[in-house]
Amino acid sequence: MVRFVLLVLLLATPVRAQEALSGVYGDLVLAVRDDGTVEGALFSARGLPERSGIPPFTCAFLLAGRIENGEGAVRATYPGAPEVIEGRLTVANGRLVLRLSDTPPGCANVEGDMRAEPYARTRDVPGHGWTGARLVTRRTVLRASPAPDRPGVGTLLGVEAVAILRVQGNWALVEVPVERPARRGWLRLPDLSPAPP
């Protein structure tokens, strides 16, 4: 019996250790799966919103890579853009440091020069059960269940970072973790950015 309990504890530890790294770090939603695969989505904005509802200065990118022992190589991309920015991610003790080889387009006015100064934040919100992270790409309704005729539980007004909990057909169950309390609901996959390369 003691051996069985020890084996269960040993097998469960890596999952909890990786999940302990997932969360919201400033404007970055970061999901770390138990195999070390990392997906992140960052959206931040500054300035008064224009008629479109979007502030004039925005920074948005997706992050993908793999970490081991809280550190590893990542790539930052913008959906639909060919440019890939290489970087290094370190996550430990509730603190994240992202170093990129270049500043993503638009980010200099919002986050500063990310080449000279790494993006360093503490974890504001832990992520539980997150399997990925994406950007919402348009105004859309968050649904109570995965069907277009189901009641809405809220509206997302445009670009926003969300955590993916699971995918079912053409729908994703997402969490909007930057809001307090966080909202959960279903979005159509076409309303989300594609998975980072």
N, C-alpha and C positions, 0 to 999 in steps of 0.2 A: 504494500500500500504506500509506504514512504517513497519507494522508487517511482511509483506511478505519479505521485504528487510532484516530486522533483522534476520528472520528465515533462509534465504539463507546464510547470512554471518555466522551465528552460525554453520550451517551444513557444510560449506566449510572450516572452520578453522581447524578441526582436520587433514584433508587431507594435507593441506598446512603445518601444523606444523610438521607432520611426514616426508613429502617430504623434508622439510627444513633440516632434519638430514641426508638424503642420500647424498653421494658424495665420492670423493677420498680423503683419509686421508693418506698421505705418499704413501705406496704401497698397501694399503687396499681399495678395492672397496666395499662400503657399501650401501645396498639398504634397506630402512625401509618403509614397506607398511603401509597403513592407519590404519590397525588393530594392529600395533605395532610389527608385525613379522619382524625379521631381518635376512638378508642373506648377507654374506660377502665373498670375495675371496681375498687372499693376495698372491702375488708372488713378491719376491725380490731376487736379485742375486748380488754376488760380485766376482771379479776376471775376468781375461781374458777368453773369451769363448774358449771352446775346439773345436775339429773337429765337434762335433755334433751341435755347435752353442750355446750351453748352458754353462754358466759360471760354474766353479767347485763348488762354494758354493751357494746353493739356499735355500730359505725358501718359502714353499707353504702350504697353508691350507685353508679350508672352515670354515665359521663361521655361526652358526644358533642359533636363540633364539627369545626372545620376550622382548621388553622394554616398560616401561610405565613411562611417565614423564621424558624421556631421560635416563633411567637406567634399567638394568635388567640382568638376567642370560643368558649366551651363552655357546655354546659348539664348540670347535675347532676340526676339523677332517681332515684327508688327504684322498682323494678318494681311495677307495679300502683297506684302513688300518682299523683294528678293534679298534684302540685306540681312545678314546674320552677324550678330555681335557676340564674340566669345567672351567668357567671363569665368569667374571663380566664386563659388558660394560656400560660406561657412555658417553653420547654425549650431549653436551650443548654449546651454544654460539660459534659454529664452531670449537669446540675442542673435540677430542675423546680420551678416556683412556680405554685401554683393559688390564685387569689383568687376567692372566691365572695361573692355579694351577701347570702347568708344561710347559716346553719349547717344542714346536712341533719339531719333528725330522728334523735336518738340519738347524734349525733356529738360533742356538747358534752362528754359524760362521757368520751369516748375520745380525741378529737383536739383538743379545746378549741374555743373560739369561732373558727370559720373566717372570720367577717366581720372580726374585729379582727386576727387573725393568719393570714396565708396558710399553706397547706400547702406547705412547702418541704422538698424532699428531694433527695439525690443518687441517681444510678442505682446500684442494688445489683447488678442482673443485666441484661445486654443481651438484647433480644428479637430473634430471627431468624426471619423468615418469618411473623410474626404478622399476621393480617388483622383481628382484632377482639379484644374482651375482654368477658367475661360473668361473672355470679355463678352458681355452682352453687346451686340452690334447695332441694335435699333430699339426704338420704343416698342415695348411688348408687354403683354399681360402675363403675370405669374398665375398659373392655374392650380386648383386644388388637387387635380388628378390629371393624368396624361391624355387629355382629349380637348379639342377646341371648343366644345360646347359645355365644358365644366365651368363652375363658378370661378371667377378671378379672386385671388387673395391679395392682389396688389398690382401696381403698374411700375415697370422700370422705364425710366424716361429716356434712356439712351445708353451710351457707353458706361459700363460698370463692371467691376471685377466680381465674379461669383465663384463659389466652390461647387464642384460636381460631387454628388453623393452616389448616383448611379444613373445608368442609361437604360431606357426601355424603348425599343423600337426607334421612332423618330423624336423621342422626348428625353429630356434629362431632368432628374430631380436635383435642384440646386439649392444652395443656401446663400443668402446675401449677408455675409458675415460682418460687413462694415457697418451695418445698421444695428442699433440696439433697441429692442431685442432683435436678434437676427430673424429674418423671414425665410421660410422654406416654401418651395412650390415647384411646379413643373413648367419648363420652357421647351419650345420646339427647338430641335438642334439647329435649323437654319437661322435662328435668332442669336446663336452663339458663334464666336470665332471658332475656326477649325482647331484641332489639336496642334500644339506647337510641333514643328518638325524635329 
